[in-house]
């Protein structure tokens, strides 16, 4: 068997120390990661927060943690206060592109100098969403980027970071706050991040309607856009999903245009 890496060893030890059969919430603190690293004689990661980010958005939890999951349930890591976290057992809930959806072609307005100098998949995706006004197109509102990588604290959650925040207005004058979660490469869209984005907007922008968006590269040329909402039980659900392909204008055929007109008119 492959030897666990240091991130897996740290998080597995913390879980095992606190977990008892039947528990659905297992609290721990950021300081425990440092203390556990010393106990296990593991070099402390320079960015200790990356340990948590890895298991929240990128990699599965260690096998010994997964083995305690009842059928249909999974452990997630949520913030519970400043530098405080908890493993929480929740129903399995994935935000994944529906491969049966049609892909809509959009003329690519991304400046070439931006496209060729993006330093990460996430930054490239945020730039494409911004320059192509995909928030406006997807939601049918006029939206303006307010801030990206907003770091703040939320009561009961602690510190969070939103990839980008837009402010929007519709034709009736209703105003919106639009938190955007963007994931590229192998990173997975997270229901945990969506919940904390919605909670942040409720606290910081109480007079605006929150419309939470997640965006993900499906492949090099397609972008999946999701609007997410909380249901009555507090689970994140997909309210709307669209797929877009950014192309040069000459790649949009007369047939494409006719199809878009037909769907837009509802015929």
C-alpha positions, 0 to 999 in steps of 0.5 A: 500500500502507498505510504500516507503523505504528511497531509493524510497522516496529520488529518487522520491522526486528528480525526482518530483522536476525537472520533467516537462511533456514532458521532456526526460532528468532530471538532478540531482547531488549526493549532492541533495541526501544528501540535500533531505535526510535532507529535508525529515528527512531521515537518510543519507545512509552510502554509498550514491552511493548505492541509485543510484546503487540500481535503476540502476541495482537492483530494479525498480524505484518508481511507481510515476516515472514509471507512467510518462513513455510513452509506449515502453520507460523507465527511466534510470539513467546515469552519466553525469559528476563528481557526476552528473547524469540524468534520461534519457528516452530511448526505453525499452532495456533488456539484458536477457538470451534466454531460447531457446539456448542450454547449452554447458558443459565445464569441471569445472576448478574452484579451489575448495578452491576458489569456497567454499570461494567466498563472493558474487555472482558477485565475484563467477561469475567473478572467474568462468569466469576467471578460466575456460577461458570463455572469450577465449572460448566465443570470440575465442581469447587469453585473460588475466585479466588486472584488476578487479573493475577498478574505473576511470572517463570518460569524460561526464560520471564521475566516473565509475567502470568496474567489470573486464577488459581483454586484448586479442589477436587473431591469426591474431595479432589483440588486444582487450580490453574486459570489463566484466560486471558480475551480480548474484542473483537478479541484472539485466544486465544493458545497461547503464553499458555496454554503459559506459564500451564501452565509457571508453575503447574508451577513455582509450584504443583507439588503441584496439578493444573493445568487451564488455561482460556481464555475468550472472548466469542463475541458480546455474550451468549455465552462460549466456555470451553476447557480446554487441555492440552499434547500429547506434542509440546508443542502446546496442544490443546483438551481440552474446550469449552463455550458459555454464554449468560448470561440472566435466569431467565425466558429459560430455557424448560421445553424448555431444562430438559428438554434439559439434564436429558436430556443430564445423565443421558446418555440 
